[in-house]
């Protein structure tokens, strides 16, 4: 065997890349971020409701209990209960 010859077979086509283009990289980054957020915050769906002041803002609010309507959405985005705006 000659010194310049390799014992590993050569392929005519290059090895497939995981991400060939910037758009594929963006998709992979977005997918990774989404999975990270789900891993960290996904378990919150199984926690109980916390009763600090939420009963005043959620449970006892007629507009919240009425559901999502144009009027309740307008109220939620403009109301200043407790002296400041918070959605």
RODO-2510 file (C-alpha; in nm, 4 decimals, decimal comma):
residues 87
     n   res          X          Y          Z
     1     x     0,0000     0,0000     0,0000
     2     x     0,1293     0,3429    -0,0880
     3     x     0,1952     0,6039     0,1865
     4     x    -0,0536     0,8462     0,0334
     5     x    -0,3382     0,5949     0,0305
     6     x    -0,5730     0,5809     0,3239
     7     x    -0,7186     0,2600     0,4591
     8     x    -1,0594     0,4205     0,5165
     9     x    -1,2903     0,4270     0,2162
    10     x    -1,3617     0,7703     0,0751
    11     x    -1,7105     0,8852    -0,0053
    12     x    -1,7941     1,1096    -0,2978
    13     x    -2,0672     1,2911    -0,1057
    14     x    -1,9930     1,4918     0,2083
    15     x    -2,1321     1,3797     0,5420
    16     x    -2,4809     1,5143     0,6088
    17     x    -2,4786     1,8219     0,8280
    18     x    -2,7211     1,8586     1,1173
    19     x    -2,8020     2,2178     1,0216
    20     x    -2,7052     2,3193     0,6702
    21     x    -2,8571     2,6657     0,6628
    22     x    -2,9172     2,9572     0,8991
    23     x    -3,2927     2,8903     0,8921
    24     x    -3,2353     2,5369     1,0176
    25     x    -3,0162     2,6754     1,2957
    26     x    -3,2923     2,9191     1,3906
    27     x    -3,5456     2,6371     1,4013
    28     x    -3,3161     2,4257     1,6186
    29     x    -3,2533     2,7172     1,8558
    30     x    -3,6260     2,7934     1,8814
    31     x    -3,7041     2,4280     1,9437
    32     x    -3,4354     2,4098     2,2103
    33     x    -3,5667     2,7229     2,3810
    34     x    -3,9243     2,5965     2,3699
    35     x    -3,8242     2,2608     2,5184
    36     x    -3,6204     2,4357     2,7875
    37     x    -3,9179     2,6535     2,8844
    38     x    -4,1444     2,3485     2,8974
    39     x    -3,8927     2,1593     3,1088
    40     x    -3,8641     2,4431     3,3587
    41     x    -4,2219     2,5738     3,3724
    42     x    -4,4259     2,2729     3,2598
    43     x    -4,4636     2,1381     3,6105
    44     x    -4,6428     2,4578     3,7160
    45     x    -4,9595     2,3217     3,5563
    46     x    -4,9859     2,0778     3,8476
    47     x    -4,9470     2,3336     4,1288
    48     x    -5,2414     2,4530     4,3360
    49     x    -5,3827     2,8046     4,3196
    50     x    -5,2184     3,0481     4,5614
    51     x    -5,4539     3,2562     4,7723
    52     x    -5,2513     3,5677     4,8603
    53     x    -5,4530     3,8382     4,6883
    54     x    -5,5657     3,6430     4,3855
    55     x    -5,9150     3,5905     4,5237
    56     x    -5,9684     3,9668     4,5042
    57     x    -5,8401     3,9899     4,1472
    58     x    -5,9589     3,6593     4,0009
    59     x    -6,2158     3,4619     4,1992
    60     x    -6,4334     3,7525     4,3118
    61     x    -6,4193     3,9621     3,9918
    62     x    -6,7436     3,9427     3,7976
    63     x    -6,5688     4,0539     3,4766
    64     x    -6,3141     3,7732     3,5061
    65     x    -6,5808     3,5166     3,5844
    66     x    -6,7837     3,6329     3,2824
    67     x    -6,5141     3,5004     3,0518
    68     x    -6,3254     3,6584     2,7665
    69     x    -6,5521     3,9107     2,5980
    70     x    -6,4689     4,2373     2,4201
    71     x    -6,5882     4,4324     2,7254
    72     x    -6,3859     4,2232     2,9713
    73     x    -6,0785     4,2436     2,7486
    74     x    -6,1110     4,6227     2,7311
    75     x    -6,1508     4,6333     3,1095
    76     x    -5,8476     4,4066     3,1630
    77     x    -5,6251     4,6282     2,9498
    78     x    -5,7407     4,9610     3,0939
    79     x    -5,8552     4,9057     3,4549
    80     x    -5,6442     5,0489     3,7337
    81     x    -5,7583     4,8462     4,0325
    82     x    -5,5393     4,9077     4,3380
    83     x    -5,4205     5,2335     4,1811
    84     x    -5,2063     5,0886     3,9031
    85     x    -5,2504     4,8938     3,5825
    86     x    -5,1753     4,5244     3,5806
    87     x    -5,3228     4,2730     3,3381
***
